[in-house]
Structures are given as structure tokens and as C-alpha cells.
Amino acid sequence: MTTTDPSPAPAPRRGGATAGIRRTAVRALTTLARSIAIFVPVFVVATFVTFALRSLSGLSPARVQLGEDATPEAIARVEAHWGLDRPFLTQYADWFGGVLHGRLGTSWTNGADISTLIGLGLGVSLSVATFALLIGVSVGLVLGTLAAVRRTTWIDRAVTGFVTVISVMPAFVVGILLAGVLAVGLGLFPSAGYVPPEQGVGPWLAHITLPALALSFDVIADVARQLRGSLVAAYSENYVTGAVVRGLGPRRIFFRHVLRNGLGPALATIGLKFPALVGASVVTEWIFGLQGFGRFANDSAQAGDVPAVQGVLVVSILLVVTFNLIVNLVLARVTPAAGRGV
């Protein structure tokens, strides 16, 4: 009787692993190319509309600097200084070229570089928004998973009720409650101000914890709801029934099949939430005395500083585009349906 040598067996596994890595890389590159093909024209159109807002607004640096009683000659002189007497498309081309090089223009109100001003506020808002997202995603994933695994039980009902309550609580109300109880009442956290991380991670985290908690409630609610619904739907699919028939354990079924196929809606929610956290935190920044991106946008709009508002819109567009690109890449890697382009 002849026997076969089992020693060559690992070779196909190595080849299979290499092929799997190659397929993953191709899928990621395809997703990246598809996303860039969509986002580049969106960015160009959005920046054009953003720049056109100045002409539509009727605002002028002369009005901001000289007041409403400025003479036509003074207005013409100031607008010529800012290059506003040139054709619209020429102005847009120069401004867009500056945007591509990271130059967002000069403030009408104080003559400061807008990129620098936005950078100062953006660091504060990104710190708070990132921490809020981490809190919201972590707690939301736990609650959504718990509700799905224990569906139709009292645990599911309790999680659903808790998520419903926090979803209708405005961030400024939560912020006031947190500041009153945890900062003023118990003295566990500072009630206002901001410390950069280079001055100490501990003080930095202490100053951003309360505003991040105030912003995280909405993220917790959305992630938990989306994940619970998608996981429950995944449990009813045929591939789960087939896994049970094959004798796979509940834990393996959940992590290998249910979770991977149910993460898509929750990840898509995260892609929408992060830019919103950065841009919509103005009320929370007022409560906790933070000079962030949202507060800078609000102050610029109230002052009629159109170049600053344009810079804020451009940065907001970039945040949305970049973060959604990251989410699309993660979706392509994690969820099988996204990887197949479904």
C-alpha cells in the first residue's frame, strides 16, 4: 500500500493566505478609488458653492471695517485691496489654489491668518469630539450587543428604554447637569477651560471629559439602536441557521457571522456622527468655556467675517469627506457585504 507524504500540506495554506491578503488589498484599493472618485467632485462643487456665498451674501470687508456709513470711494478702495474688484471666477481660482496649499485666507475683522485661527479651535474640538466618539461607540456597542443577544427579555427592554431617554436629552442640558453635579457639586472635574495635551495628559483628559460626556449621549443612542436592529436582523438570516445546524457554538456564530454582518449600519452612523460632533459643539463649548471650532464658526458668522466662515465650511467638508472615506475602508474590511460592493 502506498502512502502520501503530508509534508507539502502547508504550502497551499501559505498560498491561500497570500491570495487572501492580495484580495483584501485589491478590495481596499478599489474602495479607496471609488470613494475618491465620488469625493473629489463633491469637494470641488462644495467649495465653489461655499465661495459663491460671499457674492450672494452682499457682505463686504468695507462694511465690516468702516461701518455702514462708509463712502462709496472708501468701499471701493477697501474692496480693491482685498481683490474683490476682479472677476468672480478669477477670485475663486486664486482662493481654491490657496485652499489646496492649506491657505484659507485672511480674516476681515482682525487681519489674522484663518488657517491659524481654525487650527487653534480645531484642536480643542477634535479632542472633545474624538473622546465623545470613543465613549459613545464603546458604550453604544456594548448596549446594542447586549440588547440583541438578550432580545425580547427585560434586559432588551431596559436598554431600549435607556437609549430612548438619552436620545431626547439635548447636549446643553446634559452639559449643565454634568457641570453642576460633577464639577461644581462634587469637584471631580474642572468646570471650564482647556489644557493642551502637551501640558499633561491628565489635565487634558480632565478638562475634556465633561463636554465629551455631554456630546456622547446622542452617539450612544444612535449606535446602540442601529447595532441592536442590525444584529437582530442578522440572527434571522439563513447563514446563521446553517451555522447552528453545523453545530457551531453561540459565541463563534456571533463573532464570525452575526457581528461582522451587523456592524455596517452602526459604522455608517459613526461616519455621520464625528463631523457633526466637531461642528455642532458650540453650545457645549459655551457651557464649559472652550474656544473651539464651533464657537469660532459662530463668532465669525455673527461678525460677518465671510472668509472665516468660508474657511470653516471648507474644513467641515474635509472632515466629512475624510472621515467617511475612513469609514468606507473599514466597512470594506470588516463587513462582507460592503466588500462585495453590496
C-alpha positions as CSV (number, residue, x, y, z in Angstrom):
1,M,0.0,0.0,0.0
2,T,1.4,3.4,-0.9
3,T,1.3,6.4,1.4
4,T,1.4,10.0,0.6
5,D,3.9,12.4,2.2
6,P,2.0,15.0,4.3
7,S,4.9,17.4,4.4
8,P,3.8,19.6,1.3
9,A,0.5,20.4,3.0
10,P,1.4,23.8,4.5
11,A,2.2,25.2,1.0
12,P,-1.4,25.6,-0.1
13,R,-2.2,27.3,3.2
14,R,0.6,29.8,2.6
15,G,-0.6,30.3,-0.9
16,G,-4.2,30.7,0.3
17,A,-3.0,33.3,2.9
18,T,-1.2,35.2,0.3
19,A,-4.2,35.2,-2.0
20,G,-6.4,36.3,0.8
21,I,-4.0,39.3,1.6
22,R,-4.0,40.1,-2.1
23,R,-7.8,40.1,-2.3
24,T,-8.0,42.3,0.8
25,A,-5.5,44.8,-0.7
26,V,-7.3,44.9,-4.0
27,R,-10.7,45.4,-2.3
28,A,-9.3,48.2,-0.1
29,L,-7.7,49.9,-3.2
30,T,-11.0,49.5,-5.1
31,T,-13.0,51.0,-2.3
32,L,-10.4,53.9,-2.0
33,A,-10.5,54.6,-5.7
34,R,-14.3,54.5,-5.8
35,S,-14.6,56.9,-2.7
36,I,-12.0,59.3,-4.1
37,A,-13.9,59.4,-7.5
38,I,-17.0,60.4,-5.6
39,F,-15.5,62.8,-3.0
40,V,-13.2,64.8,-5.3
41,P,-16.1,66.3,-7.5
42,V,-18.2,66.7,-4.3
43,F,-15.4,68.7,-2.7
44,V,-14.9,70.9,-5.8
45,V,-18.6,71.6,-6.1
46,A,-19.0,72.3,-2.4
47,T,-16.0,74.7,-2.3
48,F,-17.4,76.5,-5.3
49,V,-20.8,76.9,-3.6
50,T,-19.1,78.0,-0.4
51,F,-17.1,80.7,-2.2
52,A,-20.2,81.8,-4.1
53,L,-21.9,82.5,-0.7
54,R,-19.8,85.7,-0.4
55,S,-21.3,87.2,-3.5
56,L,-24.8,86.1,-2.6
57,S,-24.5,87.4,0.9
58,G,-23.8,91.0,-0.2
59,L,-21.3,91.4,2.7
60,S,-18.1,93.4,2.2
61,P,-14.9,93.9,4.2
62,A,-15.5,97.6,3.9
63,R,-18.8,97.3,5.8
64,V,-17.1,95.3,8.5
65,Q,-14.1,97.6,8.8
66,L,-15.6,101.0,8.1
67,G,-19.2,100.6,9.2
68,E,-22.5,101.2,7.5
69,D,-21.7,104.9,6.9
70,A,-18.7,104.3,4.7
71,T,-18.5,106.3,1.4
72,P,-18.6,104.6,-2.0
73,E,-15.0,105.7,-2.6
74,A,-13.8,104.1,0.7
75,I,-15.7,100.9,0.0
76,A,-14.2,100.7,-3.5
77,R,-10.7,101.3,-2.1
78,V,-11.0,98.5,0.6
79,E,-12.6,96.0,-1.8
80,A,-9.7,96.7,-4.3
81,H,-7.3,96.0,-1.5
82,W,-8.9,92.6,-0.9
83,G,-9.1,91.8,-4.6
84,L,-12.9,91.9,-4.8
85,D,-12.9,94.1,-7.8
86,R,-11.7,91.2,-10.0
87,P,-13.9,88.8,-11.9
88,F,-15.6,86.2,-9.8
89,L,-14.0,83.1,-11.4
90,T,-10.6,84.7,-11.0
91,Q,-11.2,85.2,-7.3
92,Y,-12.4,81.6,-7.0
93,A,-9.4,80.2,-8.8
94,D,-7.0,82.1,-6.6
95,W,-8.9,81.2,-3.4
96,F,-9.2,77.5,-4.4
97,G,-5.5,77.4,-5.2
98,G,-4.8,78.7,-1.7
99,V,-7.1,76.1,-0.2
100,L,-5.2,73.3,-2.0
101,H,-2.0,74.6,-0.3
102,G,-3.6,75.0,3.1
103,R,-4.2,78.7,2.9
104,L,-7.8,79.7,3.8
105,G,-7.3,83.5,3.5
106,T,-7.2,86.4,5.9
107,S,-9.9,87.5,8.4
108,W,-11.8,90.6,7.6
109,T,-12.2,91.5,11.2
110,N,-8.6,91.3,12.6
111,G,-6.4,90.5,9.6
112,A,-5.2,87.2,11.1
113,D,-4.5,84.1,9.1
114,I,-7.7,82.0,9.1
115,S,-5.8,78.7,8.9
116,T,-4.0,79.5,12.2
117,L,-7.3,80.6,13.9
118,I,-9.1,77.5,12.8
119,G,-6.2,75.3,13.8
120,L,-6.3,76.6,17.3
121,G,-10.0,76.0,17.7
122,L,-10.0,72.7,15.8
123,G,-7.5,71.1,18.2
124,V,-9.9,71.8,21.1
125,S,-13.0,70.5,19.2
126,L,-11.2,67.4,17.8
127,S,-10.1,66.5,21.3
128,V,-13.6,66.7,22.7
129,A,-15.3,65.1,19.6
130,T,-12.8,62.2,19.5
131,F,-13.3,61.4,23.2
132,A,-17.0,61.8,22.8
133,L,-16.9,59.4,19.9
134,L,-14.9,56.8,21.8
135,I,-17.3,57.0,24.7
136,G,-20.3,56.8,22.5
137,V,-19.1,54.0,20.3
138,S,-17.8,51.9,23.3
139,V,-21.0,52.2,25.3
140,G,-23.3,52.0,22.3
141,L,-21.6,48.8,21.0
142,V,-22.0,47.2,24.5
143,L,-25.6,48.2,24.9
144,G,-26.6,47.3,21.3
145,T,-24.9,43.9,21.5
146,L,-26.4,43.2,25.0
147,A,-29.9,44.1,23.8
148,A,-29.6,42.0,20.6
149,V,-28.2,38.9,22.4
150,R,-30.9,39.2,25.1
151,R,-33.6,40.3,22.7
152,T,-37.2,40.2,24.0
153,T,-36.0,39.9,27.6
154,W,-36.2,42.6,30.3
155,I,-32.6,43.5,29.5
156,D,-33.5,44.3,26.0
157,R,-36.4,46.5,27.2
158,A,-34.3,48.2,29.8
159,V,-31.6,49.1,27.2
160,T,-34.2,50.3,24.7
161,G,-35.8,52.5,27.4
162,F,-32.5,53.9,28.5
163,V,-31.4,54.7,24.9
164,T,-34.8,56.3,24.2
165,V,-34.4,58.6,27.2
166,I,-30.9,59.8,26.5
167,S,-31.7,60.3,22.8
168,V,-34.1,63.1,23.6
169,M,-31.8,64.9,26.1
170,P,-30.1,68.0,24.4
171,A,-26.4,68.2,24.8
172,F,-26.6,71.6,26.5
173,V,-29.0,70.2,29.2
174,V,-26.7,67.3,29.8
175,G,-23.7,69.6,29.9
176,I,-25.3,71.9,32.5
177,L,-26.3,68.9,34.7
178,L,-22.8,67.4,34.5
179,A,-21.1,70.7,35.3
180,G,-23.4,71.3,38.2
181,V,-23.1,67.9,39.8
182,L,-19.7,66.5,38.9
183,A,-17.7,69.8,38.6
184,V,-19.4,72.3,41.0
185,G,-21.1,69.9,43.4
186,L,-18.5,67.1,43.8
187,G,-15.4,68.9,42.4
188,L,-14.4,65.8,40.4
189,F,-13.7,67.7,37.2
190,P,-12.8,71.3,36.3
191,S,-15.9,73.3,35.3
192,A,-14.4,75.2,32.4
193,G,-11.2,75.8,30.4
194,Y,-8.9,73.7,28.3
195,V,-5.4,72.3,28.7
196,P,-3.5,71.1,25.6
197,P,-2.2,67.5,25.8
198,E,1.4,68.6,25.6
199,Q,0.9,70.2,29.1
200,G,-0.1,66.9,30.6
201,V,-2.4,64.1,29.5
202,G,-4.1,64.0,32.9
203,P,-5.2,67.7,33.0
204,W,-6.1,67.4,29.3
205,L,-8.5,64.5,29.9
206,A,-9.9,66.1,33.0
207,H,-10.9,69.2,31.0
208,I,-12.4,67.4,28.0
209,T,-14.3,64.6,29.9
210,L,-17.4,66.5,30.8
211,P,-18.0,68.1,27.4
212,A,-17.3,64.8,25.8
213,L,-19.8,63.0,28.0
214,A,-22.4,65.7,27.2
215,L,-21.9,65.1,23.4
216,S,-21.6,61.3,23.7
217,F,-25.3,60.6,24.7
218,D,-26.6,61.1,21.1
219,V,-23.8,58.8,19.8
220,I,-24.6,56.1,22.4
221,A,-28.3,56.2,21.4
222,D,-27.8,56.0,17.7
223,V,-25.1,53.3,17.7
224,A,-27.0,51.2,20.2
225,R,-30.2,51.4,18.2
226,Q,-28.6,50.7,14.8
227,L,-26.5,47.9,16.1
228,R,-29.3,46.2,18.0
229,G,-31.6,46.3,14.9
230,S,-28.9,45.0,12.5
231,L,-27.8,42.2,14.8
232,V,-31.4,41.1,15.4
233,A,-31.9,41.1,11.6
234,A,-28.6,39.1,11.1
235,Y,-29.7,36.4,13.6
236,S,-32.7,35.7,11.3
237,E,-30.6,35.1,8.2
238,N,-30.1,31.7,6.7
239,Y,-26.4,31.6,7.2
240,V,-26.9,31.7,11.0
241,T,-29.4,28.8,10.8
242,G,-26.8,26.9,8.7
243,A,-24.1,27.6,11.3
244,V,-26.4,26.3,14.1
245,V,-27.1,23.1,12.0
246,R,-23.4,22.6,11.6
247,G,-23.0,22.6,15.3
248,L,-21.1,25.9,15.8
249,G,-21.2,27.4,19.2
250,P,-23.2,30.6,20.0
251,R,-20.0,32.6,20.6
252,R,-18.5,31.6,17.3
253,I,-21.7,32.2,15.5
254,F,-22.0,35.7,17.0
255,F,-18.4,36.9,16.3
256,R,-17.8,35.1,12.9
257,H,-21.2,35.7,11.3
258,V,-23.7,37.9,13.2
259,L,-21.4,40.7,14.3
260,R,-19.5,41.1,11.1
261,N,-22.7,41.3,9.0
262,G,-24.5,43.5,11.5
263,L,-21.8,46.2,12.0
264,G,-22.5,48.0,8.8
265,P,-25.3,50.3,9.9
266,A,-23.5,51.2,13.1
267,L,-20.3,52.1,11.3
268,A,-22.2,54.2,8.8
269,T,-23.8,56.0,11.8
270,I,-20.3,56.7,13.2
271,G,-19.3,58.2,9.8
272,L,-22.0,60.8,10.1
273,K,-21.6,61.5,13.8
274,F,-18.0,62.5,14.1
275,P,-18.1,65.6,11.8
276,A,-21.4,66.6,13.4
277,L,-19.7,66.4,16.8
278,V,-17.0,68.8,15.7
279,G,-19.2,71.3,14.1
280,A,-22.2,71.2,16.4
281,S,-20.5,71.6,19.7
282,V,-20.8,75.4,20.0
283,V,-23.3,75.2,22.9
284,T,-21.2,72.8,24.8
285,E,-18.2,74.9,24.2
286,W,-20.0,77.9,25.7
287,I,-21.1,76.0,28.8
288,F,-17.5,74.7,29.5
289,G,-15.7,77.8,28.4
290,L,-13.9,76.3,25.4
291,Q,-12.6,78.3,22.5
292,G,-13.3,75.6,19.9
293,F,-14.1,75.2,16.3
294,G,-17.9,75.5,16.7
295,R,-17.5,78.7,18.8
296,F,-15.1,80.2,16.2
297,A,-17.6,79.5,13.5
298,N,-20.4,81.1,15.5
299,D,-18.4,84.2,16.3
300,S,-17.3,84.6,12.7
301,A,-20.8,84.3,11.3
302,Q,-22.1,86.9,13.8
303,A,-19.2,89.3,12.9
304,G,-19.9,88.9,9.2
305,D,-16.4,87.6,8.6
306,V,-17.1,85.8,5.3
307,P,-13.5,84.4,4.7
308,A,-13.5,82.9,8.1
309,V,-16.9,81.3,7.5
310,Q,-15.7,80.0,4.2
311,G,-12.7,78.5,5.9
312,V,-14.9,76.8,8.5
313,L,-17.1,75.3,5.7
314,V,-14.0,74.1,3.8
315,V,-12.6,72.4,6.9
316,S,-16.1,70.9,7.7
317,I,-16.3,69.5,4.2
318,L,-12.8,68.0,4.6
319,L,-13.8,66.4,7.9
320,V,-16.9,64.9,6.4
321,V,-15.1,63.6,3.3
322,T,-12.0,62.2,5.2
323,F,-14.0,60.5,7.9
324,N,-16.5,58.9,5.6
325,L,-13.5,57.7,3.5
326,I,-12.1,56.0,6.6
327,V,-15.4,54.5,7.4
328,N,-15.8,53.1,3.9
329,L,-12.4,51.5,4.1
330,V,-13.3,50.0,7.5
331,L,-16.6,48.8,6.1
332,A,-14.9,47.1,3.2
333,R,-12.5,45.3,5.5
334,V,-15.0,44.3,8.2
335,T,-18.3,43.7,6.6
336,P,-18.6,41.0,3.9
337,A,-21.5,42.8,2.1
338,A,-19.5,46.0,1.8
339,G,-16.5,44.1,0.5
340,R,-18.7,42.7,-2.4
341,G,-19.9,46.2,-3.2
342,V,-23.5,45.4,-1.9
